[in-house]
Amino acid sequence: MDRIKKLYKWGDMGEEDYRLEKEAIQKEMVGLAPKTRQADLSKLALFLANIGEAWRVASGEQRNKLARTLFQEIWIKDSQVVAVRPQPELQPFFALNYEEFVNKVMKKRPRWDSNPRSSA
Protein backbone atom coordinates (compact mmCIF):
# COMPACT_ATOMS: atom_id res chain seq x y z
CA MET A 1 0.00 0.00 0.00
CA ASP A 2 2.85 2.36 0.85
CA ARG A 3 4.40 1.75 -2.56
CA ILE A 4 1.33 2.90 -4.47
CA LYS A 5 0.91 5.90 -2.15
CA LYS A 6 4.43 6.98 -3.04
CA LEU A 7 3.82 6.45 -6.76
CA TYR A 8 0.69 8.60 -6.57
CA LYS A 9 2.39 11.25 -4.44
CA TRP A 10 5.34 11.49 -6.79
CA GLY A 11 3.04 11.76 -9.80
CA ASP A 12 4.05 8.41 -11.28
CA MET A 13 0.47 7.13 -10.95
CA GLY A 14 -2.79 8.90 -11.72
CA GLU A 15 -5.57 9.30 -9.19
CA GLU A 16 -7.91 6.83 -10.90
CA ASP A 17 -5.19 4.16 -11.13
CA TYR A 18 -4.29 4.79 -7.49
CA ARG A 19 -7.89 4.32 -6.33
CA LEU A 20 -8.35 1.14 -8.36
CA GLU A 21 -5.08 -0.33 -7.09
CA LYS A 22 -5.90 0.64 -3.52
CA GLU A 23 -9.34 -1.00 -3.69
CA ALA A 24 -7.84 -4.17 -5.17
CA ILE A 25 -5.23 -4.37 -2.39
CA GLN A 26 -7.85 -3.76 0.31
CA LYS A 27 -10.08 -6.53 -1.09
CA GLU A 28 -7.11 -8.88 -1.17
CA MET A 29 -6.23 -8.00 2.43
CA VAL A 30 -9.79 -8.75 3.57
CA GLY A 31 -9.46 -12.19 1.96
CA LEU A 32 -6.26 -12.81 3.92
CA ALA A 33 -7.76 -11.93 7.31
CA PRO A 34 -8.57 -14.87 9.58
CA LYS A 35 -12.20 -15.86 9.15
CA THR A 36 -12.46 -18.16 12.16
CA ARG A 37 -15.15 -17.01 14.57
CA GLN A 38 -15.89 -18.24 18.08
CA ALA A 39 -18.77 -20.44 16.85
CA ASP A 40 -16.44 -22.02 14.30
CA LEU A 41 -13.83 -22.67 16.98
CA SER A 42 -16.45 -24.31 19.20
CA LYS A 43 -17.49 -26.64 16.36
CA LEU A 44 -13.88 -27.50 15.65
CA ALA A 45 -13.19 -28.16 19.33
CA LEU A 46 -16.16 -30.53 19.52
CA PHE A 47 -14.96 -32.29 16.37
CA LEU A 48 -11.46 -32.71 17.80
CA ALA A 49 -12.77 -33.86 21.18
CA ASN A 50 -14.39 -36.87 19.49
CA ILE A 51 -11.64 -37.62 16.98
CA GLY A 52 -10.23 -40.58 18.91
CA GLU A 53 -13.55 -42.41 18.88
CA ALA A 54 -14.10 -41.58 15.22
CA TRP A 55 -10.64 -42.97 14.37
CA ARG A 56 -11.29 -46.13 16.40
CA VAL A 57 -14.47 -47.04 14.51
CA ALA A 58 -13.42 -45.80 11.06
CA SER A 59 -12.48 -47.99 8.11
CA GLY A 60 -9.15 -47.48 6.36
CA GLU A 61 -10.74 -45.25 3.72
CA GLN A 62 -12.54 -43.21 6.38
CA ARG A 63 -9.28 -42.82 8.32
CA ASN A 64 -7.59 -41.48 5.20
CA LYS A 65 -10.38 -38.93 4.74
CA LEU A 66 -10.17 -38.01 8.40
CA ALA A 67 -6.39 -37.53 8.18
CA ARG A 68 -6.81 -35.30 5.10
CA THR A 69 -9.41 -33.27 7.01
CA LEU A 70 -7.01 -32.74 9.91
CA PHE A 71 -3.65 -32.34 8.17
CA GLN A 72 -2.13 -30.63 5.16
CA GLU A 73 0.94 -32.84 5.36
CA ILE A 74 2.03 -35.92 7.28
CA TRP A 75 5.67 -37.07 7.44
CA ILE A 76 6.27 -40.78 7.95
CA LYS A 77 9.56 -42.53 8.63
CA ASP A 78 9.86 -46.29 9.16
CA SER A 79 6.05 -46.66 9.34
CA GLN A 80 5.86 -44.05 12.12
CA VAL A 81 4.37 -40.56 11.92
CA VAL A 82 7.22 -38.20 12.77
CA ALA A 83 5.59 -34.82 12.01
CA VAL A 84 2.36 -33.26 10.81
CA ARG A 85 1.21 -29.93 9.42
CA PRO A 86 -2.39 -29.30 10.53
CA GLN A 87 -4.96 -27.62 8.34
CA PRO A 88 -4.80 -23.83 8.91
CA GLU A 89 -8.13 -23.63 10.75
CA LEU A 90 -6.98 -26.34 13.19
CA GLN A 91 -3.54 -24.83 13.85
CA PRO A 92 -4.58 -23.05 17.08
CA PHE A 93 -5.67 -26.34 18.65
CA PHE A 94 -2.43 -28.09 17.77
CA ALA A 95 -0.34 -25.17 19.03
CA LEU A 96 -2.16 -25.23 22.38
CA ASN A 97 -1.82 -28.98 22.66
CA TYR A 98 1.91 -28.81 21.86
CA GLU A 99 2.52 -26.08 24.44
CA GLU A 100 0.62 -28.10 27.05
CA PHE A 101 2.64 -31.22 26.20
CA VAL A 102 5.97 -29.39 26.39
CA ASN A 103 5.07 -27.85 29.73
CA LYS A 104 4.12 -31.22 31.22
CA VAL A 105 7.15 -33.06 29.84
CA MET A 106 9.67 -30.38 30.75
CA LYS A 107 8.35 -30.09 34.33
CA LYS A 108 8.39 -33.85 34.94
CA ARG A 109 11.68 -34.79 33.30
CA PRO A 110 14.60 -35.21 35.68
CA ARG A 111 17.42 -32.81 35.03
CA TRP A 112 20.65 -34.75 34.71
CA ASP A 113 23.93 -33.10 35.48
CA SER A 114 25.35 -32.02 32.14
CA ASN A 115 28.87 -32.35 33.56
CA PRO A 116 28.94 -35.59 35.56
CA ARG A 117 31.82 -36.01 37.99
CA SER A 118 33.38 -39.26 39.04
CA SER A 119 32.57 -40.44 42.56
CA ALA A 120 36.26 -41.12 43.39
C-alpha positions in Angstrom: 0.0 0.0 0.0 2.9 2.4 0.9 4.4 1.8 -2.6 1.3 2.9 -4.5 0.9 5.9 -2.1 4.4 7.0 -3.0 3.8 6.4 -6.8 0.7 8.6 -6.6 2.4 11.3 -4.4 5.3 11.5 -6.8 3.0 11.8 -9.8 4.1 8.4 -11.3 0.5 7.1 -11.0 -2.8 8.9 -11.7 -5.6 9.3 -9.2 -7.9 6.8 -10.9 -5.2 4.2 -11.1 -4.3 4.8 -7.5 -7.9 4.3 -6.3 -8.3 1.1 -8.4 -5.1 -0.3 -7.1 -5.9 0.6 -3.5 -9.3 -1.0 -3.7 -7.8 -4.2 -5.2 -5.2 -4.4 -2.4 -7.9 -3.8 0.3 -10.1 -6.5 -1.1 -7.1 -8.9 -1.2 -6.2 -8.0 2.4 -9.8 -8.7 3.6 -9.5 -12.2 2.0 -6.3 -12.8 3.9 -7.8 -11.9 7.3 -8.6 -14.9 9.6 -12.2 -15.9 9.2 -12.5 -18.2 12.2 -15.1 -17.0 14.6 -15.9 -18.2 18.1 -18.8 -20.4 16.8 -16.4 -22.0 14.3 -13.8 -22.7 17.0 -16.5 -24.3 19.2 -17.5 -26.6 16.4 -13.9 -27.5 15.6 -13.2 -28.2 19.3 -16.2 -30.5 19.5 -15.0 -32.3 16.4 -11.5 -32.7 17.8 -12.8 -33.9 21.2 -14.4 -36.9 19.5 -11.6 -37.6 17.0 -10.2 -40.6 18.9 -13.6 -42.4 18.9 -14.1 -41.6 15.2 -10.6 -43.0 14.4 -11.3 -46.1 16.4 -14.5 -47.0 14.5 -13.4 -45.8 11.1 -12.5 -48.0 8.1 -9.1 -47.5 6.4 -10.7 -45.2 3.7 -12.5 -43.2 6.4 -9.3 -42.8 8.3 -7.6 -41.5 5.2 -10.4 -38.9 4.7 -10.2 -38.0 8.4 -6.4 -37.5 8.2 -6.8 -35.3 5.1 -9.4 -33.3 7.0 -7.0 -32.7 9.9 -3.7 -32.3 8.2 -2.1 -30.6 5.2 0.9 -32.8 5.4 2.0 -35.9 7.3 5.7 -37.1 7.4 6.3 -40.8 8.0 9.6 -42.5 8.6 9.9 -46.3 9.2 6.1 -46.7 9.3 5.9 -44.0 12.1 4.4 -40.6 11.9 7.2 -38.2 12.8 5.6 -34.8 12.0 2.4 -33.3 10.8 1.2 -29.9 9.4 -2.4 -29.3 10.5 -5.0 -27.6 8.3 -4.8 -23.8 8.9 -8.1 -23.6 10.7 -7.0 -26.3 13.2 -3.5 -24.8 13.9 -4.6 -23.0 17.1 -5.7 -26.3 18.6 -2.4 -28.1 17.8 -0.3 -25.2 19.0 -2.2 -25.2 22.4 -1.8 -29.0 22.7 1.9 -28.8 21.9 2.5 -26.1 24.4 0.6 -28.1 27.0 2.6 -31.2 26.2 6.0 -29.4 26.4 5.1 -27.8 29.7 4.1 -31.2 31.2 7.1 -33.1 29.8 9.7 -30.4 30.8 8.4 -30.1 34.3 8.4 -33.8 34.9 11.7 -34.8 33.3 14.6 -35.2 35.7 17.4 -32.8 35.0 20.6 -34.7 34.7 23.9 -33.1 35.5 25.3 -32.0 32.1 28.9 -32.4 33.6 28.9 -35.6 35.6 31.8 -36.0 38.0 33.4 -39.3 39.0 32.6 -40.4 42.6 36.3 -41.1 43.4 
